[in-house]
Amino acid sequence: MLYTCICIRCPKEFDEFIFYREAGGSGWFGLPGDYSPASRFVRLAFAKDCMPESADEADAGIKMLDTFATVDVPMGIMYDPDEAAPHYEQTQCTIVMCAESKRYYFTSATNSRVCVVDLDEETSEGTTELKLIKPPLQQDILQLK
């Protein structure tokens, strides 16, 4: 296996070779569990196929979020060297929706607790006004005693 670039800030030229990154996350290409789009797609499809039956909607939402977690990109893995604004990329949030109940289950990069928004409850007054729902952005850790 040829590892073209095992780093997130790899040089574009190395001796007489010029390397081209095909997409974000391909700096890990060839390593088991790399973050290239193709590897993430295959990993998600395999994980989805292995998921057991869910007991109810909430269980299904949590299992889907767990399945999507197999392709989350953690902070520090992908680096964009854009000269104007170099930055690290990461999965910002993961959202799954139940079309029957109109509930959205989600987690964010800064808070892994599963949150849910029920659109039927939020629109029960028959209003057409937009409503801002602020998710908890700080990680809340439950200390057990």
Secondary structure, DSSP 8 states (H G I E B T S, - for coil): ---S--STT--SEETTEE----STTGGGTTSTT---HHHHHHHHHHHHHH----SSHHHHHHHHHHHHHTT---TTSEEE--SSS-EEE---EEEEEETTTTEEEEEESS--S-EEEEHHHHTTT---S--------S-------
